[in-house]
């Protein structure tokens, strides 16, 4: 209860700083993404990862991770072990997981599920991971394997089922298990019969089904649609990302590191939060001066419907403190 009060108090503080267009913030971020690795074993059609250059591929060192987590636990409420790669590929994933879950925040993992073994599933449950979500963009093997290139439908379904079975056997409350699907143009996501058949794979278990709107990954995907009204990106006022090499980033859409911030090896996350580069980026958004920002200028996230500055698709989840 006390944690929820602190979360909403800080969220409200950040919101007021956002609508007042403050660029140097008194409130610290509430959400953190940590990229354990940028390596991935799939080549999904919409994902920019497959075009990352070799110099942008690597694994986070544990000492970097420890430094970040020890500092961030003072003010972060929500940490996600993901960004551009498949976190389960990190050879020390379990060590990282056990360290981060010792702190009282919501730790989340997003995975493609292809390398999720029974052993790792058991460690995830034992560690008390708050939420695990699986990328699963089709109800049938044909659709899924066409999008998630390199993955096998039946194998991933089995991996998810094994996790759910272990969770029930261990009488564990967590992790919350979610299956996420992106509603691509002309996709089968709205086909209720196929959905019903797909969900039978997880009958008898508590599983969330999350349907996400497709977005253009900062221009990487060419999608039809018109710009509605520019709104400064809310992410710059509430969250931050740290890559495997310690480099902080301002946005989850910046896959190719067009606008890197400082490195946590050299500065604290608090200093980076109000550092010169992030403050200047906020100023550019406030002044609607993003033409020279390749990621921001091509991103459809700043042109979507909002309510009082907050994207309407996330409003309800944000208020409940249950952002995916």
NUMIMAR-18276 format. One line per field, with one value per residue (C-alpha): residue number from 1; residue in three letters; chain; x, y, z. Coordinates in steps of 0.2 Angstrom, whole numbers, plus 5000, padded with zeros to 4 digits. Each point is the difference from the previous one (the first is absolute). Example, Ala and Ser with C-alpha at 12.3 -4.5 7.8 and 13.67 -1.06 7.14 Angstrom:
BEGIN
resi c(1,2);
resn c(ala,ser);
chain c(A,A);
xx c(5062,5006);
yy c(4978,5017);
zz c(5039,4997);
end
This chain:
BEGIN
resi c(1,2,3,4,5,6,7,8,9,10,11,12,13,14,15,16,17,18,19,20,21,22,23,24,25,26,27,28,29,30,31,32,33,34,35,36,37,38,39,40,41,42,43,44,45,46,47,48,49,50,51,52,53,54,55,56,57,58,59,60,61,62,63,64,65,66,67,68,69,70,71,72,73,74,75,76,77,78,79,80,81,82,83,84,85,86,87,88,89,90,91,92,93,94,95,96,97,98,99,100,101,102,103,104,105,106,107,108,109,110,111,112,113,114,115,116,117,118,119,120,121,122,123,124,125,126,127,128,129,130,131,132,133,134,135,136,137,138,139,140,141,142,143,144,145,146,147,148,149,150,151,152,153,154,155,156,157,158,159,160,161,162,163,164,165,166,167,168,169,170,171,172,173,174,175,176,177,178,179,180,181,182,183,184,185,186,187,188,189,190,191,192,193,194,195,196,197,198,199,200,201,202,203,204,205,206,207,208,209,210,211,212,213,214,215,216,217,218,219,220,221,222,223,224,225,226,227,228,229,230,231,232,233,234,235,236,237,238,239,240,241,242,243,244,245,246,247,248,249,250,251,252,253,254,255,256,257,258,259,260,261,262,263,264,265,266,267,268,269,270,271,272,273,274,275,276,277,278,279,280,281,282,283,284,285,286,287,288,289,290,291,292,293,294,295,296,297,298,299,300,301,302,303,304,305,306,307,308,309,310,311,312,313,314,315,316,317,318,319,320,321,322,323,324);
resn c(unk,unk,unk,unk,unk,unk,unk,unk,unk,unk,unk,unk,unk,unk,unk,unk,unk,unk,unk,unk,unk,unk,unk,unk,unk,unk,unk,unk,unk,unk,unk,unk,unk,unk,unk,unk,unk,unk,unk,unk,unk,unk,unk,unk,unk,unk,unk,unk,unk,unk,unk,unk,unk,unk,unk,unk,unk,unk,unk,unk,unk,unk,unk,unk,unk,unk,unk,unk,unk,unk,unk,unk,unk,unk,unk,unk,unk,unk,unk,unk,unk,unk,unk,unk,unk,unk,unk,unk,unk,unk,unk,unk,unk,unk,unk,unk,unk,unk,unk,unk,unk,unk,unk,unk,unk,unk,unk,unk,unk,unk,unk,unk,unk,unk,unk,unk,unk,unk,unk,unk,unk,unk,unk,unk,unk,unk,unk,unk,unk,unk,unk,unk,unk,unk,unk,unk,unk,unk,unk,unk,unk,unk,unk,unk,unk,unk,unk,unk,unk,unk,unk,unk,unk,unk,unk,unk,unk,unk,unk,unk,unk,unk,unk,unk,unk,unk,unk,unk,unk,unk,unk,unk,unk,unk,unk,unk,unk,unk,unk,unk,unk,unk,unk,unk,unk,unk,unk,unk,unk,unk,unk,unk,unk,unk,unk,unk,unk,unk,unk,unk,unk,unk,unk,unk,unk,unk,unk,unk,unk,unk,unk,unk,unk,unk,unk,unk,unk,unk,unk,unk,unk,unk,unk,unk,unk,unk,unk,unk,unk,unk,unk,unk,unk,unk,unk,unk,unk,unk,unk,unk,unk,unk,unk,unk,unk,unk,unk,unk,unk,unk,unk,unk,unk,unk,unk,unk,unk,unk,unk,unk,unk,unk,unk,unk,unk,unk,unk,unk,unk,unk,unk,unk,unk,unk,unk,unk,unk,unk,unk,unk,unk,unk,unk,unk,unk,unk,unk,unk,unk,unk,unk,unk,unk,unk,unk,unk,unk,unk,unk,unk,unk,unk,unk,unk,unk,unk,unk,unk,unk,unk,unk,unk,unk,unk,unk,unk,unk,unk,unk,unk,unk,unk,unk,unk);
chain c(A,A,A,A,A,A,A,A,A,A,A,A,A,A,A,A,A,A,A,A,A,A,A,A,A,A,A,A,A,A,A,A,A,A,A,A,A,A,A,A,A,A,A,A,A,A,A,A,A,A,A,A,A,A,A,A,A,A,A,A,A,A,A,A,A,A,A,A,A,A,A,A,A,A,A,A,A,A,A,A,A,A,A,A,A,A,A,A,A,A,A,A,A,A,A,A,A,A,A,A,A,A,A,A,A,A,A,A,A,A,A,A,A,A,A,A,A,A,A,A,A,A,A,A,A,A,A,A,A,A,A,A,A,A,A,A,A,A,A,A,A,A,A,A,A,A,A,A,A,A,A,A,A,A,A,A,A,A,A,A,A,A,A,A,A,A,A,A,A,A,A,A,A,A,A,A,A,A,A,A,A,A,A,A,A,A,A,A,A,A,A,A,A,A,A,A,A,A,A,A,A,A,A,A,A,A,A,A,A,A,A,A,A,A,A,A,A,A,A,A,A,A,A,A,A,A,A,A,A,A,A,A,A,A,A,A,A,A,A,A,A,A,A,A,A,A,A,A,A,A,A,A,A,A,A,A,A,A,A,A,A,A,A,A,A,A,A,A,A,A,A,A,A,A,A,A,A,A,A,A,A,A,A,A,A,A,A,A,A,A,A,A,A,A,A,A,A,A,A,A,A,A,A,A,A,A,A,A,A,A,A,A,A,A,A,A,A,A,A,A,A,A,A,A);
xx c(5000,5014,5009,4984,4998,5018,4998,4985,5008,5015,4990,4989,5016,5007,4983,4999,5018,4996,4984,5009,5014,5014,5016,5011,4990,4998,4992,5011,4994,4988,5004,5016,5005,5016,5007,5009,5004,4997,5002,4985,4997,4985,4998,4983,4993,4996,5015,5015,5011,5005,5008,5011,5018,5012,5008,4982,4999,5006,4996,4999,5013,4994,5009,4992,4983,5003,5006,4984,4988,5007,4997,4984,4991,4999,4988,4994,4984,5000,5015,4999,5014,4999,5003,5007,5005,4994,5005,5000,5015,5011,5011,4997,4982,4995,5014,4994,4982,5003,5009,4987,4985,5007,4994,4981,4995,4991,5012,4995,5006,4995,5006,4997,4999,5011,5014,4989,5005,4991,5016,4999,4981,5003,5013,4989,4986,5011,5008,4982,5000,4985,4995,5005,4993,5002,5001,4987,4994,4988,4987,5007,5017,4999,4997,5011,5015,4999,5001,5012,5013,5010,4988,4989,4982,4998,5016,4996,4983,5007,5013,4986,4990,5015,5002,4981,5001,5015,4992,4984,5011,5010,4984,5007,4991,5013,5005,4984,5001,4994,5000,5002,4994,5003,4985,5008,4990,4990,5005,4990,5000,4981,4995,4991,4999,5019,5002,4989,5009,5017,4996,4995,5018,5000,4984,4999,5014,4999,5007,4998,4997,5007,4996,5011,4998,5013,5013,5013,5016,5005,4998,5008,4983,4990,4982,4986,4992,4999,5008,4987,5009,5017,5002,5017,5005,4994,5014,5013,4991,4998,5012,5017,5010,5017,5009,5011,5016,4994,4994,4984,4987,4984,4988,4996,4997,5018,5007,5015,5006,4997,4999,5010,5002,5014,5007,4996,5018,5004,4985,4986,4983,4993,5013,4996,4981,5004,5015,5004,4994,4984,4995,5004,4989,4986,5002,4999,4984,4993,5004,4994,5017,5003,5004,5019,4996,4999,4991,4987,4996,4996,4991,4981,5000,5000,4985,4987,4984,5003,4989,5008,5017,4999,4998,4982,5006,5010,4990,4990,5015,5011,4988,4999,5018,4999,5010,5005);
yy c(5000,5012,4996,5004,5017,5004,4995,5010,5015,5000,4996,5015,5011,4994,5003,5018,5003,4993,5011,5015,4996,4999,4994,4999,4988,5000,4982,4985,4987,4986,4988,4992,4988,4990,4992,4984,4996,5007,4983,4991,4983,5005,5012,5006,5009,5017,5000,5011,4988,4990,5016,5004,5002,4988,5014,5002,4982,4994,4994,5011,4997,4996,5014,5013,4992,5000,5018,5005,4989,5006,5018,4998,4991,5016,5008,4988,4991,4989,4992,4990,4988,5003,5011,4996,4982,4983,5001,4981,4999,5008,4986,5007,5004,4991,5009,5017,4995,4995,5016,5012,4991,5002,5018,5004,5006,4993,4990,4995,4990,5000,4985,4991,4984,4989,4996,4999,4983,4992,5004,5019,5000,4993,5013,5014,4994,4997,5018,5008,5008,5011,4998,4991,5004,4990,5007,4990,5009,4986,4987,4987,4993,5007,5018,4999,4992,5013,5014,4993,4993,4987,4995,4984,5002,4983,5002,5017,4995,4985,5011,5012,4985,4993,5016,5000,4982,5004,5015,4990,4986,5012,5009,5017,5016,5007,5003,5007,4992,5010,4996,5015,5002,5015,5004,5001,5006,4986,4989,4985,5009,5004,4983,4994,4982,4998,5009,4988,4985,5008,5003,4982,4997,5009,4994,4998,5013,5018,5009,5018,5003,5017,5008,5014,5013,4999,5015,5004,4997,5018,4999,4983,4993,5009,5001,5010,5013,5018,5011,5007,5012,5002,4996,5000,4982,4995,4988,5014,5005,4983,4986,4996,4986,4993,4990,4985,5010,5013,5013,5008,5004,5011,4989,4982,5004,5006,4983,5006,5013,5016,5010,4991,5008,4998,4984,4994,4994,5019,5008,4995,4997,5015,5011,4993,5004,5018,5000,5011,4988,4995,5018,5006,4986,5005,5018,4994,4991,5015,5012,4988,5000,4982,5001,4996,4985,4985,4988,5013,5008,4983,4993,4998,5000,5020,5001,4989,5004,5007,5005,5014,4996,4981,4988,4993,4982,5000,5011,4987,4989,5015,5005,4983,4998,4985,5006,4985);
zz c(5000,5005,4984,4989,5009,4996,4982,4997,5009,4989,4985,5003,5003,4983,4992,5006,4995,4983,4997,5006,4987,5013,4993,5016,5011,5019,4999,4996,4987,5006,4986,4994,4986,5001,4984,5006,4982,4983,4992,4994,4992,4989,4985,5003,4985,5009,5012,4996,5010,4985,4992,5015,4996,5009,5011,5008,5005,5017,5018,5015,5013,5018,5008,4989,5003,5019,5000,4991,5010,5017,4996,4991,5014,5010,4988,4986,5002,4984,4992,4983,4995,4982,4985,4983,5003,5008,5018,5003,4989,5013,5007,5018,4999,5016,5009,4994,5004,5018,5003,4993,5008,5018,4999,5003,4983,4985,4990,4982,4986,4982,4990,4984,5010,4988,5012,5016,5008,5015,5010,4996,5003,5017,5004,4994,5012,5015,4997,5001,4983,5000,4982,4984,4983,4984,4983,4990,4984,4993,5005,4988,4996,4982,5006,5015,4991,4985,5012,5014,4987,5008,5014,5000,5005,5009,5009,5008,5005,5009,5008,5007,5005,5010,5009,5005,5006,5011,5007,5005,5007,5010,5006,4995,4997,4988,4987,4992,4982,4985,4982,4989,4982,4988,4989,4984,4984,4993,5015,5007,5018,4999,4994,5016,4994,4998,5016,5009,4993,5004,5018,5003,5000,5017,5007,5019,5003,5003,4985,4994,4982,4995,4982,4996,4986,4987,4999,4988,5011,4997,4981,4998,4994,4987,5006,4993,5011,5002,5013,5013,5011,5006,5019,5009,5004,5017,5002,5002,5016,5008,4994,4995,4992,5003,4986,5003,4999,5013,4988,5005,4987,5000,4991,4996,4982,4997,4995,4990,5014,4990,5016,5014,5017,5012,5007,5018,5001,5001,5007,5012,4992,5010,4992,4983,5003,5001,4989,4986,4986,5007,5006,4982,4993,5011,4994,4982,5003,5010,4986,4986,4993,4995,4982,5003,5011,4989,5012,5007,4983,4993,5015,5000,5019,5001,4988,5008,5009,5018,5015,5010,4992,5004,4986,5001,4996,5016,5011,5010,5003,5005,5013,5007,5001,4988,4985,4990);
end
